[in-house]
Amino acid sequence: MKEIWTTVASMMGVWAFFQSLLHTVFPPELRFASLKFLHRLFTYFSAHCYYDITEIDGVNTNELYNAVQMYLSSSASIAGTRLSLTRGLNSSSITFGLSNNDRIVDTFRGITVEWEHIVAQRQSPTFSWRPLPEEKRGFILRVRKIHRHIVLTAYLDFVMETANELRRKNQDRLLYTNSRGGSLDSRGHPWESVPFKHPSTFETLAMDPEKKSELMADLRDFANGESFYQKTGRAWKRGYLLYGPPGTGKSSMIAAMANYIGYDIYDLELTEVCTNSELRKLLMKTSSKSIIVIEDIDCSINLSDRNKISGSCGSIPGARRNAYDIPGAGDDAGNTVTLSGLLNFTDGLWSCCGSERIFVFTTNHIEKLDPALLRSGRMDVHIHMTFCSFQSLEILLKNYLGFHDGDLPEGVLSEFEALIGDAEITPAEVSEVLIKNRRDGKKAVDELMEKLRRMAEKNLEKESSQTQRNAMSDYDGEDEEQEKRALEVSDEENSGRILAEDGGVKEDD
């Protein structure tokens, strides 16, 4: 054992001698050049190339670093063995990431790449415009040289798109509203925002399942249709018109749409907009991947059918053909937003200043709107929000009382199905009964059944009285027609008798 330690000490002494001799014979410049040459030689014969993505690029934050970190969080939870967990300030979910100096392998179009997260202590600079983190962080991307062109173009673009999508899904939705008179906030924006936490989803929405599936498919096609809209030369936007009686779930539908595709909502209050120019500025300040909503559009400004208004002008020269296309017209004399300005807002050149936007208009009276606003290209999809159907009732019973198939007797379900059509009750009215009695399911069902019976009887009586009035009106019309015919016959007989008498007088003469 003693001989071994003696040999090791001798070898270390020889190595120290040669090291000092090397430093004496070879100056630092020559050693640096030699190491650089060896590194280049190794890189030339290596089959891989390496790319550094640092957290700080000079004094600015590297957006690519953040995108890679977000992208790897989607795959690290599956392939990684040592993970770091984070949760952002406005995030509603926990994201995964690589721990310090750990690696992960990713695959793209059959190409294998390797990511390594490097963390090192930063040397404190003598002077800096802003304080830098104590640790120097970055990613090293390792890829084969024959694949680097695909990685630097398609793969990194894919990483950025995926990261943006993940960031948008993890962040809370925002609900915007326009300030009065177009006033700007502290950041110079005309929109004010609050977190949007409406819990409505298509699963809980009381709506016909078939129509619901069609709408969800249409939204998916729109959100994934960038290449289609570019190929066809159309602006990447779509319009939806929700119309029907109050309480049928139009606002809940909008919230479910936003939660389904992860878009922010811009609630545009037209009565707060003074001019068409201000309306365009509001549109320019909206972001992509958003839903622009105008609720109760028939009550906001005068958007009546132009044919009805122009008909009252007659053929008087210089008559105003569009009462709402001039300042001061309509119900609100201080609002000069015109139908033409609104049409350009939804389907004009200014509507193409962004992408991936959805316009949603709601109204209780679709017959009051101008046909130009309803045509395809402006309102592409018309959704009639009807009274509560039996399928909608089943969804509400499940949401509020937890009733599933088989929990209610067949007789009760059959009576519900028979009454719901005649009752013409809105989902809001059904929800109110179920919410009030949500702690007692039997009482809720009994009270709802009684309410449906009363409403159905009332509607049937109303229909019966209306039928009788129509019948009486028809009967009165027939009597009047018979009286007219009788008077006409009587007048003809009287005129014939007078003519005959006149002829007799002439003969006597």
Stockholm file with secondary structure:
# STOCKHOLM 1.0

chainA/1-509         MKEIWTTVASMMGVWAFFQSLLHTVFPPELRFASLKFLHRLFTYFSAHCYYDITEIDGVNTNELYNAVQMYLSSSASIAGTRLSLTRGLNSSSITFGLSNNDRIVDTFRGITVEWEHIVAQRQSPTFSWRPLPEEKRGFILRVRKIHRHIVLTAYLDFVMETANELRRKNQDRLLYTNSRGGSLDSRGHPWESVPFKHPSTFETLAMDPEKKSELMADLRDFANGESFYQKTGRAWKRGYLLYGPPGTGKSSMIAAMANYIGYDIYDLELTEVCTNSELRKLLMKTSSKSIIVIEDIDCSINLSDRNKISGSCGSIPGARRNAYDIPGAGDDAGNTVTLSGLLNFTDGLWSCCGSERIFVFTTNHIEKLDPALLRSGRMDVHIHMTFCSFQSLEILLKNYLGFHDGDLPEGVLSEFEALIGDAEITPAEVSEVLIKNRRDGKKAVDELMEKLRRMAEKNLEKESSQTQRNAMSDYDGEDEEQEKRALEVSDEENSGRILAEDGGVKEDD
#=GR chainA/1-509 SS CHHHHHHHHHHHHHHHHHHHHHHHHSCHHHHHHHHHHHHHHHHHHCSEEEEEEESEETTEECHHHHHHHHHHHHHHHHHCSSEEEECCTTBSSCEEEECTTCEEEEEETTEEEEEEEEEEECCCCSCCSSCCCSEEEEEEEEEEGGGHHHIIIIIHHHHHHHHHHHHHHHBCEEEEEECGGGCCCTTSCSEEEEEECCCCCTTTCCSCHHHHHHHHHHHHHHHTCHHHHHHHTCCSEEEEEEESSTTSSHHHHHHHHHHHHTCEEEECCGGGCCSHHHHHHHHHTCCSSEEEEECSHHHHSCCCCHHHHHHTTTTCTTCCSCGGGSTTCSSCTTCCCCHHHHHHHHHSGGGGSSSSEEEEEEESCGGGSCHHHHSTTTSCEEEECCSCCHHHHHHHHHHHHCCCTTSSCHHHHHHHHHHHHHHTCCHHHHHHHHHHTTTCHHHHHHHHHHHHHHHHHHHHHHHHHHHHHHHHHHHHHHHHHHHHHHHHHHHHHHHHHHHHHHHHHHHHC
#=GC SS_cons         CHHHHHHHHHHHHHHHHHHHHHHHHSCHHHHHHHHHHHHHHHHHHCSEEEEEEESEETTEECHHHHHHHHHHHHHHHHHCSSEEEECCTTBSSCEEEECTTCEEEEEETTEEEEEEEEEEECCCCSCCSSCCCSEEEEEEEEEEGGGHHHIIIIIHHHHHHHHHHHHHHHBCEEEEEECGGGCCCTTSCSEEEEEECCCCCTTTCCSCHHHHHHHHHHHHHHHTCHHHHHHHTCCSEEEEEEESSTTSSHHHHHHHHHHHHTCEEEECCGGGCCSHHHHHHHHHTCCSSEEEEECSHHHHSCCCCHHHHHHTTTTCTTCCSCGGGSTTCSSCTTCCCCHHHHHHHHHSGGGGSSSSEEEEEEESCGGGSCHHHHSTTTSCEEEECCSCCHHHHHHHHHHHHCCCTTSSCHHHHHHHHHHHHHHTCCHHHHHHHHHHTTTCHHHHHHHHHHHHHHHHHHHHHHHHHHHHHHHHHHHHHHHHHHHHHHHHHHHHHHHHHHHHHHHHHHHHC
//
